[in-house]
Amino acid sequence: MTPSPTAEIQQLIAAAGDTPRALRQAVDTVGPARAAELALAEIRTRLNTPSNPHPIRVGLRIEHDGYDTATDTTLTLTAGLPAEFAEGLHPECQVRVVYRLKDLVRELWGPDLARTAGTRRIELATAHDTEFPSRELQPSIAAATSTLIDALDPRSPDLGALALRHGSDKWGQTHWFTPHYERHFAPLRNAPVRILEIGVGGYADTDSGGGSLKMWRRYFHRGTVFGLDWFDKSALDGPRLQILRGDQNDPAQLDALAREHGPFDIIIDDGSHVNEHVRTSFTALFPHLRPGGFYVIEDLWTSYLPGYGGDDQDLNAPHTMIGLLKSLIDDLHHEERDRAEGSAPTQTEAFLTGMHVYHNIAFLEKGVNAEGGIPRWMPRAPHW
Ligand SMILES: C[S@@+](CC[C@H](N)C(=O)[O-])C[C@H]1O[C@@H](n2cnc3c(N)ncnc32)[C@H](O)[C@@H]1O
């Protein structure tokens, strides 16, 4: 059976954080030409829109170290236009970037080691020519080279900039969520995380949406991103990004998809925002979150909207999202209360270890909630 691109990339991602021998074995297994092809597909997803006013041809040579072969590609970059990729090195490339395949795999998918140089050769075509490049062209050559190099760098722009670049509404206009995400997710950036976001976006329009999924893919350069939607959004499938179809209000479907693709390090609910749906998804998916992971619920404002099953009159209504969050505070402290004889802690009592609630967004942290309650010998009332 042919391995899926996801399986091949995950093999390379794992090896990119491992020993040279493990990396060599992974490249051997995937095959050097195929590994280079997957690297090029990754680079396509990461390239920013070029800013060089003069069209520039940048050659990218990926040397299959140990095999005596190479994958050559020419990128034509022009301000405001999508990059064009062509096989082979065009004889008139103004600059060539040369990588050894294993270095490139480490650079794209390995942990960010904050390297600044030393894994690639950069050859200005003019270094071999006698002619000095025209002053007019020099800034464009620099900008085009930088567009490619930026795409290879594991460090991405901050999440606010990424949200704007990919058309995610998590920053700007109505939501200001990205600093909260950055605060909680930054420690996970070097990990090969699995992320599930409920709600791809674009509703029935099969080609639109996916802005946040693309933002997560760039932010977590070793991650695999899954998007779940009621509508068919499979047109957005791509490297490290898999679209799933289903109803967030159907526990059996959620359990099945999580068994197949989970456990997840991060689950984000940005789907229908109907209170009942949010609660169903949380109950079904929280057990499929890894310890140390986060379950995020966006758009808490619909908790107060009767049209979404919310309630703006009874602030203690138990069926709303805010009602759920309030009850979770009690679950977090379950060890401080007497438990009914023989009853076992619930999922959230046993595994919810932290809650961070901001305006319109909540981060729920998973772990082992068993520090032990305050001992019985501690006075149960003020004793002074
Ligand atoms: C607000 S948009 C998601 C935006 C996206 N998360 C982003 O940040 O780019 C909501 C999406 O949820 C989907 N949706 C609505 N009800 C759903 C349900 N019951 N199950 C799964 N998806 C649903 C809609 O089709 C829509 O595409």
The ligand as an SDF file (V2000), in Angstrom:
LIG
                    3D

 27 29  0  0  0  0  0  0  0  0999 V2000
  -17.0100   30.8050   12.3070 C   0  0  0  0  0  0  0  0  0  0  0  0
  -16.8180   29.6610   11.0030 S   0  0  0  0  0  0  0  0  0  0  0  0
  -15.2380   28.9700   11.3630 C   0  0  0  0  0  0  0  0  0  0  0  0
  -14.0750   29.8910   11.1320 C   0  0  0  0  0  0  0  0  0  0  0  0
  -12.7540   29.2080   11.2610 C   0  0  0  0  0  0  0  0  0  0  0  0
  -12.6280   28.4930   12.5020 N   0  0  0  0  0  0  0  0  0  0  0  0
  -11.6150   30.2220   11.1710 C   0  0  0  0  0  0  0  0  0  0  0  0
  -11.1730   30.7180   12.2250 O   0  0  0  0  0  0  0  0  0  0  0  0
  -11.1400   30.4870   10.0530 O   0  0  0  0  0  0  0  0  0  0  0  0
  -17.9170   28.4120   11.5170 C   0  0  0  0  0  0  0  0  0  0  0  0
  -17.8960   27.1330   10.6910 C   0  0  0  0  0  0  0  0  0  0  0  0
  -18.5510   26.1370   11.4780 O   0  0  0  0  0  0  0  0  0  0  0  0
  -19.2500   25.2710   10.6250 C   0  0  0  0  0  0  0  0  0  0  0  0
  -20.3410   24.6020   11.3780 N   0  0  0  0  0  0  0  0  0  0  0  0
  -21.5570   25.1000   11.7330 C   0  0  0  0  0  0  0  0  0  0  0  0
  -22.2710   24.1850   12.3860 N   0  0  0  0  0  0  0  0  0  0  0  0
  -21.5030   23.0700   12.4710 C   0  0  0  0  0  0  0  0  0  0  0  0
  -21.6890   21.7690   13.0290 C   0  0  0  0  0  0  0  0  0  0  0  0
  -22.8280   21.4310   13.6660 N   0  0  0  0  0  0  0  0  0  0  0  0
  -20.6880   20.8800   12.9310 N   0  0  0  0  0  0  0  0  0  0  0  0
  -19.5240   21.2090   12.2930 C   0  0  0  0  0  0  0  0  0  0  0  0
  -19.3040   22.4210   11.7480 N   0  0  0  0  0  0  0  0  0  0  0  0
  -20.2670   23.3350   11.8200 C   0  0  0  0  0  0  0  0  0  0  0  0
  -19.7620   26.1730    9.5280 C   0  0  0  0  0  0  0  0  0  0  0  0
  -20.0230   25.4360    8.3490 O   0  0  0  0  0  0  0  0  0  0  0  0
  -18.6450   27.1910    9.3730 C   0  0  0  0  0  0  0  0  0  0  0  0
  -17.8110   26.8660    8.2820 O   0  0  0  0  0  0  0  0  0  0  0  0
  1  2  1  0
  2  3  1  0
  2 10  1  0
  3  4  1  0
  4  5  1  0
  5  6  1  0
  5  7  1  0
  7  8  2  0
  7  9  1  0
 10 11  1  0
 11 12  1  0
 11 26  1  0
 12 13  1  0
 13 14  1  0
 13 24  1  0
 14 15  1  0
 14 23  1  0
 15 16  2  0
 16 17  1  0
 17 18  1  0
 17 23  2  0
 18 19  1  0
 18 20  2  0
 20 21  1  0
 21 22  2  0
 22 23  1  0
 24 25  1  0
 24 26  1  0
 26 27  1  0
M  CHG  2   2   1   9  -1
M  END
$$$$
